[in-house]
Amino acid sequence: MSTSMYTDGNLALVLDSPRAGFSVVDGYKRTYDSSDLAQERAAASALTPKTLVIVFALAAIMVACLFGTLIAGQRAYDTGLASQQRAELVVGSGDTLWSIASEHAIEGLSTQDTVSVLREWNDLSTSSLTPGTTLVVPA
């Protein structure tokens, strides 16, 4: 590649250094032992005993919270079944288990849980109701 300096006229500036368009760098094969690299990566990603203890402790806490939530929900459901006073209701035209459960809510239970209670108390296999049927409902 040749470079040249230009001067144009008597007041023109001369470039101090030539500017190269690009430069080529000869590549070379890196010299390293791949087994050393694999060992370094394995050592860096290995879980230490302290890390394992922390992971298992967090997992145990999460499982305990999950079971606690499930047990609390079941306890509220069982309490609603056992302690609730009952009354009888004649099903009218257009009544649904959901509407009856909404009108006769059990404290601490959702409408869906109250529907389950109604189905259990009245031995209903489906949610279909026939007008004139007598149901046991929360008082």
MDAnalysis code that builds the backbone (N, CA, C; Angstrom):
import MDAnalysis as mda
import numpy as np

u = mda.Universe.empty(417, n_residues=139, atom_resindex=np.repeat(np.arange(139), 3), trajectory=True)
u.add_TopologyAttr("name", ["N", "CA", "C"] * 139)
u.add_TopologyAttr("resid", np.arange(1, 140))
u.add_TopologyAttr("resname", ["MET", "SER", "THR", "SER", "MET", "TYR", "THR", "ASP", "GLY", "ASN", "LEU", "ALA", "LEU", "VAL", "LEU", "ASP", "SER", "PRO", "ARG", "ALA", "GLY", "PHE", "SER", "VAL", "VAL", "ASP", "GLY", "TYR", "LYS", "ARG", "THR", "TYR", "ASP", "SER", "SER", "ASP", "LEU", "ALA", "GLN", "GLU", "ARG", "ALA", "ALA", "ALA", "SER", "ALA", "LEU", "THR", "PRO", "LYS", "THR", "LEU", "VAL", "ILE", "VAL", "PHE", "ALA", "LEU", "ALA", "ALA", "ILE", "MET", "VAL", "ALA", "CYS", "LEU", "PHE", "GLY", "THR", "LEU", "ILE", "ALA", "GLY", "GLN", "ARG", "ALA", "TYR", "ASP", "THR", "GLY", "LEU", "ALA", "SER", "GLN", "GLN", "ARG", "ALA", "GLU", "LEU", "VAL", "VAL", "GLY", "SER", "GLY", "ASP", "THR", "LEU", "TRP", "SER", "ILE", "ALA", "SER", "GLU", "HIS", "ALA", "ILE", "GLU", "GLY", "LEU", "SER", "THR", "GLN", "ASP", "THR", "VAL", "SER", "VAL", "LEU", "ARG", "GLU", "TRP", "ASN", "ASP", "LEU", "SER", "THR", "SER", "SER", "LEU", "THR", "PRO", "GLY", "THR", "THR", "LEU", "VAL", "VAL", "PRO", "ALA"])
u.atoms.positions = np.array([
    [0.837, -1.151, 0.000],
    [0.000, 0.000, 0.000],
    [0.896, 1.233, 0.000],
    [0.608, 2.114, -0.865],
    [1.443, 3.318, -0.906],
    [0.632, 4.497, -0.419],
    [1.305, 5.358, 0.246],
    [0.662, 6.585, 0.705],
    [1.458, 7.745, 0.169],
    [0.779, 8.784, -0.047],
    [1.490, 9.970, -0.519],
    [0.939, 11.180, 0.188],
    [1.745, 12.186, 0.279],
    [1.357, 13.423, 0.924],
    [1.060, 14.445, -0.151],
    [0.035, 15.181, 0.065],
    [-0.359, 16.171, -0.934],
    [-0.168, 17.574, -0.394],
    [0.280, 18.397, -1.232],
    [0.277, 19.825, -0.943],
    [-0.346, 20.501, -2.139],
    [-1.229, 21.346, -1.862],
    [-1.950, 21.997, -2.940],
    [-1.898, 23.496, -2.690],
    [-1.162, 24.179, -3.401],
    [-1.037, 25.617, -3.202],
    [0.004, 25.927, -2.153],
    [0.260, 27.174, -1.989],
    [1.334, 27.538, -1.077],
    [0.901, 27.567, 0.383],
    [-0.419, 27.620, 0.686],
    [-0.866, 27.628, 2.079],
    [-1.459, 26.281, 2.517],
    [-1.346, 25.278, 1.697],
    [-1.930, 23.972, 2.021],
    [-1.158, 23.318, 3.146],
    [-1.884, 22.573, 3.947],
    [-1.261, 21.857, 5.061],
    [-0.801, 20.492, 4.595],
    [0.256, 20.051, 5.155],
    [0.775, 18.734, 4.851],
    [0.375, 17.814, 6.000],
    [-0.170, 16.626, 5.669],
    [-0.533, 15.665, 6.702],
    [0.731, 15.125, 7.341],
    [0.720, 15.058, 8.657],
    [1.900, 14.597, 9.375],
    [2.116, 13.097, 9.232],
    [1.056, 12.345, 9.249],
    [1.229, 10.892, 9.172],
    [0.221, 10.323, 8.176],
    [0.622, 9.306, 7.483],
    [-0.311, 8.700, 6.523],
    [-1.425, 7.958, 7.270],
    [-2.612, 7.916, 6.685],
    [-3.752, 7.222, 7.299],
    [-3.985, 5.919, 6.552],
    [-3.984, 4.856, 7.288],
    [-4.217, 3.551, 6.679],
    [-5.715, 3.277, 6.658],
    [-6.198, 2.645, 5.599],
    [-7.612, 2.318, 5.492],
    [-8.000, 1.176, 6.417],
    [-7.145, 0.211, 6.563],
    [-7.382, -0.915, 7.456],
    [-6.048, -1.559, 7.760],
    [-6.060, -2.394, 8.763],
    [-4.833, -3.117, 9.085],
    [-5.174, -4.592, 9.231],
    [-4.268, -5.436, 8.864],
    [-4.451, -6.874, 8.925],
    [-3.654, -7.406, 10.099],
    [-4.319, -8.202, 10.909],
    [-3.656, -8.814, 12.051],
    [-3.612, -10.307, 11.792],
    [-2.418, -10.851, 11.848],
    [-2.286, -12.289, 11.658],
    [-2.832, -13.009, 12.883],
    [-3.750, -13.938, 12.654],
    [-4.297, -14.724, 13.759],
    [-3.384, -15.875, 14.082],
    [-3.558, -16.422, 15.223],
    [-2.758, -17.569, 15.606],
    [-3.634, -18.483, 16.454],
    [-3.275, -19.723, 16.484],
    [-4.021, -20.688, 17.267],
    [-3.653, -20.499, 18.733],
    [-4.694, -20.388, 19.538],
    [-4.431, -20.240, 20.967],
    [-3.937, -21.568, 21.511],
    [-3.056, -21.459, 22.429],
    [-2.525, -22.682, 23.016],
    [-3.017, -22.787, 24.454],
    [-3.978, -23.667, 24.649],
    [-4.439, -23.957, 25.994],
    [-4.921, -25.397, 26.012],
    [-4.929, -25.943, 27.183],
    [-5.346, -27.327, 27.352],
    [-6.842, -27.336, 27.643],
    [-7.615, -27.992, 26.792],
    [-9.069, -27.987, 26.949],
    [-9.504, -28.696, 28.224],
    [-8.736, -29.642, 28.711],
    [-9.111, -30.322, 29.953],
    [-8.999, -29.360, 31.133],
    [-8.018, -28.452, 31.095],
    [-7.906, -27.450, 32.153],
    [-9.116, -26.523, 32.139],
    [-9.536, -26.126, 30.949],
    [-10.692, -25.244, 30.821],
    [-11.950, -25.934, 31.344],
    [-12.132, -27.203, 31.020],
    [-13.299, -27.952, 31.489],
    [-13.289, -28.068, 33.007],
    [-12.120, -28.283, 33.591],
    [-12.025, -28.388, 35.043],
    [-12.331, -27.050, 35.704],
    [-11.872, -25.957, 35.111],
    [-12.151, -24.639, 35.673],
    [-13.647, -24.338, 35.628],
    [-14.292, -24.664, 34.515],
    [-15.735, -24.423, 34.407],
    [-16.510, -25.288, 35.395],
    [-16.107, -26.535, 35.549],
    [-16.786, -27.428, 36.483],
    [-16.623, -26.927, 37.911],
    [-15.443, -26.456, 38.247],
    [-15.202, -25.950, 39.591],
    [-16.013, -24.684, 39.848],
    [-16.156, -23.849, 38.839],
    [-16.895, -22.603, 39.012],
    [-18.388, -22.853, 39.163],
    [-18.913, -23.900, 38.509],
    [-20.347, -24.147, 38.562],
    [-20.749, -25.141, 39.646],
    [-19.798, -25.734, 40.327],
    [-20.124, -26.715, 41.359],
    [-20.783, -26.022, 42.545],
    [-21.809, -26.690, 43.083],
    [-22.486, -26.145, 44.251],
    [-21.706, -26.526, 45.500],
    [-21.464, -25.552, 46.322],
    [-20.771, -25.814, 47.571],
    [-21.779, -26.363, 48.577],
    [-21.323, -27.024, 49.610],
    [-22.251, -27.540, 50.625],
    [-23.109, -26.435, 51.244],
    [-22.526, -25.272, 51.436],
    [-23.287, -24.155, 52.010],
    [-24.426, -23.751, 51.071],
    [-24.147, -23.701, 49.772],
    [-25.175, -23.351, 48.795],
    [-26.276, -24.401, 48.776],
    [-25.903, -25.669, 48.840],
    [-26.899, -26.742, 48.861],
    [-27.801, -26.645, 50.085],
    [-27.228, -26.341, 51.228],
    [-28.022, -26.203, 52.451],
    [-29.019, -25.058, 52.297],
    [-28.573, -23.947, 51.739],
    [-29.461, -22.797, 51.548],
    [-30.588, -23.139, 50.577],
    [-30.258, -23.805, 49.479],
    [-31.277, -24.177, 48.489],
    [-32.303, -25.118, 49.106],
    [-31.851, -26.131, 49.827],
    [-32.785, -27.072, 50.448],
    [-33.616, -26.399, 51.537],
    [-33.027, -25.478, 52.288],
    [-33.782, -24.769, 53.322],
    [-34.883, -23.915, 52.692],
    [-34.559, -23.209, 51.615],
    [-35.579, -22.402, 50.936],
    [-36.685, -23.277, 50.353],
    [-36.316, -24.411, 49.794],
    [-37.322, -25.331, 49.253],
    [-38.226, -25.857, 50.367],
    [-37.647, -26.177, 51.509],
    [-38.440, -26.677, 52.634],
    [-39.403, -25.608, 53.145],
    [-38.947, -24.362, 53.194],
    [-39.815, -23.262, 53.626],
    [-40.973, -23.081, 52.653],
    [-40.690, -23.159, 51.360],
    [-41.749, -23.005, 50.361],
    [-42.770, -24.135, 50.465],
    [-42.317, -25.359, 50.658],
    [-43.235, -26.496, 50.801],
    [-44.068, -26.346, 52.072],
    [-43.452, -25.905, 53.160],
    [-44.184, -25.703, 54.410],
    [-45.262, -24.635, 54.248],
    [-44.946, -23.552, 53.550],
    [-45.943, -22.498, 53.304],
    [-47.095, -23.020, 52.457],
    [-46.787, -23.813, 51.459],
    [-47.828, -24.387, 50.605],
    [-48.754, -25.286, 51.414],
    [-48.185, -26.187, 52.205],
    [-49.014, -27.071, 53.020],
    [-49.798, -26.287, 54.071],
    [-49.191, -25.263, 54.645],
    [-49.902, -24.434, 55.617],
    [-51.122, -23.765, 55.006],
    [-50.975, -23.277, 53.785],
    [-52.099, -22.646, 53.093],
    [-53.193, -23.662, 52.805],
    [-52.803, -24.835, 52.343],
    [-53.794, -25.871, 52.046],
    [-54.514, -26.337, 53.308],
    [-53.779, -26.506, 54.384],
    [-54.381, -26.960, 55.637],
    [-55.322, -25.900, 56.193],
    [-54.940, -24.626, 56.107],
    [-55.805, -23.553, 56.606],
    [-57.115, -23.508, 55.826],
    [-57.041, -23.675, 54.513],
    [-58.260, -23.689, 53.698],
    [-59.146, -24.871, 54.038],
    [-58.550, -26.025, 54.238],
    [-59.333, -27.214, 54.598],
    [-59.944, -27.055, 55.980],
    [-59.209, -26.447, 56.903],
    [-59.726, -26.239, 58.256],
    [-60.943, -25.313, 58.232],
    [-60.885, -24.241, 57.431],
    [-62.034, -23.334, 57.317],
    [-63.228, -24.061, 56.710],
    [-62.974, -24.899, 55.733],
    [-64.040, -25.671, 55.090],
    [-64.671, -26.637, 56.095],
    [-63.841, -27.351, 56.855],
    [-64.356, -28.300, 57.846],
    [-65.135, -27.590, 58.948],
    [-64.649, -26.432, 59.378],
    [-65.349, -25.656, 60.394],
    [-66.710, -25.208, 59.877],
    [-66.751, -24.786, 58.625],
    [-68.022, -24.384, 58.018],
    [-69.009, -25.527, 57.964],
    [-68.526, -26.719, 57.708],
    [-69.409, -27.887, 57.672],
    [-69.934, -28.244, 59.058],
    [-69.053, -28.246, 60.044],
    [-69.411, -28.748, 61.364],
    [-70.230, -27.761, 62.193],
    [-69.875, -26.497, 62.153],
    [-70.483, -25.549, 63.084],
    [-71.674, -24.784, 62.514],
    [-71.951, -24.933, 61.270],
    [-73.011, -24.154, 60.639],
    [-74.385, -24.752, 60.941],
    [-75.293, -23.893, 61.367],
    [-76.674, -24.339, 61.556],
    [-77.318, -24.484, 60.190],
    [-78.302, -25.364, 60.114],
    [-78.887, -25.682, 58.822],
    [-80.377, -25.362, 58.809],
    [-80.840, -25.075, 57.617],
    [-82.270, -24.830, 57.400],
    [-82.653, -25.491, 56.083],
    [-83.951, -25.581, 55.833],
    [-84.420, -26.172, 54.584],
    [-84.917, -25.075, 53.660],
    [-84.722, -25.288, 52.367],
    [-85.128, -24.322, 51.350],
    [-85.731, -25.087, 50.186],
    [-86.851, -24.591, 49.675],
    [-87.466, -25.197, 48.496],
    [-86.926, -24.467, 47.273],
    [-86.394, -25.230, 46.328],
    [-85.799, -24.658, 45.123],
    [-86.896, -24.062, 44.258],
    [-86.695, -22.811, 43.846],
    [-87.644, -22.132, 42.975],
    [-87.176, -22.159, 41.536],
    [-88.021, -21.679, 40.656],
    [-87.683, -21.630, 39.235],
    [-86.536, -20.642, 39.028],
    [-85.512, -21.052, 38.327],
    [-84.366, -20.186, 38.037],
    [-83.288, -20.198, 39.106],
    [-83.510, -20.912, 40.208],
    [-82.485, -20.995, 41.255],
    [-81.327, -21.874, 40.791],
    [-80.134, -21.487, 41.166],
    [-78.935, -22.282, 40.908],
    [-78.210, -22.485, 42.226],
    [-77.339, -23.461, 42.263],
    [-76.549, -23.662, 43.480],
    [-75.723, -22.420, 43.806],
    [-75.224, -21.755, 42.773],
    [-74.408, -20.558, 42.989],
    [-75.233, -19.447, 43.632],
    [-76.454, -19.226, 43.120],
    [-77.292, -18.153, 43.676],
    [-77.715, -18.487, 45.105],
    [-78.022, -19.756, 45.363],
    [-78.396, -20.160, 46.722],
    [-77.196, -20.022, 47.656],
    [-76.011, -20.418, 47.196],
    [-74.797, -20.288, 48.011],
    [-74.474, -18.822, 48.275],
    [-74.753, -17.947, 47.308],
    [-74.510, -16.511, 47.508],
    [-75.457, -15.939, 48.551],
    [-76.715, -16.383, 48.531],
    [-77.711, -15.877, 49.486],
    [-77.495, -16.442, 50.884],
    [-76.972, -17.648, 50.982],
    [-76.775, -18.321, 52.268],
    [-75.285, -18.581, 52.478],
    [-74.506, -17.531, 52.487],
    [-73.043, -17.649, 52.582],
    [-72.625, -18.151, 53.962],
    [-71.555, -18.904, 53.980],
    [-70.947, -19.367, 55.228],
    [-69.720, -18.498, 55.470],
    [-69.639, -17.920, 56.662],
    [-68.534, -17.010, 56.977],
    [-67.194, -17.735, 56.875],
    [-66.267, -17.110, 56.161],
    [-64.932, -17.674, 56.002],
    [-64.783, -18.557, 54.783],
    [-65.882, -18.818, 54.063],
    [-65.812, -19.644, 52.866],
    [-66.212, -18.824, 51.648],
    [-65.620, -19.163, 50.537],
    [-65.994, -18.514, 49.281],
    [-67.313, -19.104, 48.795],
    [-67.902, -18.464, 47.805],
    [-69.148, -18.974, 47.236],
    [-68.928, -20.360, 46.641],
    [-67.788, -20.560, 46.009],
    [-67.489, -21.867, 45.424],
    [-67.409, -22.947, 46.505],
    [-66.798, -22.625, 47.642],
    [-66.727, -23.590, 48.740],
    [-68.114, -23.851, 49.322],
    [-68.945, -22.817, 49.391],
    [-70.310, -22.990, 49.887],
    [-71.110, -23.890, 48.950],
    [-70.893, -23.756, 47.643],
    [-71.540, -24.658, 46.680],
    [-71.115, -26.097, 46.963],
    [-69.840, -26.311, 47.252],
    [-69.359, -27.664, 47.578],
    [-70.031, -28.196, 48.838],
    [-70.215, -27.328, 49.830],
    [-70.898, -27.730, 51.061],
    [-72.338, -28.119, 50.752],
    [-73.025, -27.305, 49.952],
    [-74.413, -27.610, 49.586],
    [-74.505, -28.947, 48.852],
    [-73.578, -29.197, 47.951],
    [-73.589, -30.467, 47.215],
    [-73.358, -31.642, 48.164],
    [-72.469, -31.452, 49.141],
    [-72.186, -32.530, 50.089],
    [-73.367, -32.765, 51.028],
    [-73.944, -31.694, 51.569],
    [-75.067, -31.821, 52.498],
    [-76.280, -32.472, 51.837],
    [-76.480, -32.198, 50.554],
    [-77.681, -32.663, 49.862],
    [-77.416, -33.846, 48.933],
    [-76.231, -34.414, 48.994],
    [-75.851, -35.566, 48.163],
    [-76.158, -35.326, 46.691],
    [-75.723, -34.183, 46.185],
    [-75.946, -33.836, 44.780],
    [-74.725, -34.239, 43.968],
    [-74.949, -34.982, 42.902],
    [-73.830, -35.376, 42.046],
    [-73.592, -34.353, 40.934],
    [-74.608, -33.543, 40.632],
    [-74.479, -32.500, 39.613],
    [-74.939, -31.174, 40.199],
    [-74.754, -30.123, 39.444],
    [-75.190, -28.801, 39.894],
    [-76.597, -28.470, 39.420],
    [-77.231, -29.393, 38.734],
    [-78.591, -29.163, 38.230],
    [-79.592, -29.251, 39.378],
    [-80.518, -28.302, 39.410],
    [-81.563, -28.287, 40.427],
    [-82.926, -28.343, 39.751],
    [-83.841, -29.053, 40.382],
    [-85.211, -29.141, 39.887],
    [-86.094, -28.297, 40.794],
    [-86.906, -27.393, 40.224],
    [-87.812, -26.593, 41.063],
    [-88.708, -27.503, 41.910],
    [-88.873, -27.119, 43.177],
    [-89.689, -27.895, 44.103],
    [-88.872, -28.816, 44.986],
    [-87.596, -29.017, 44.665],
    [-86.724, -29.868, 45.476],
    [-86.396, -29.142, 46.776],
    [-86.358, -29.881, 47.873],
    [-86.007, -29.297, 49.164],
    [-84.516, -29.518, 49.408],
    [-83.816, -28.428, 49.715],
    [-82.376, -28.485, 49.987],
    [-82.095, -28.075, 51.420],
    [-81.051, -28.660, 51.982],
    [-80.535, -28.227, 53.272],
    [-79.502, -27.148, 52.978],
    [-79.684, -25.968, 53.597],
    [-78.799, -24.823, 53.349],
    [-78.321, -24.264, 54.683],
    [-77.240, -23.484, 54.665],
    [-76.808, -22.818, 55.900],
    [-77.866, -21.819, 56.360],
    [-78.107, -21.788, 57.672],
    [-79.127, -20.875, 58.211],
    [-78.580, -19.472, 58.345],
])
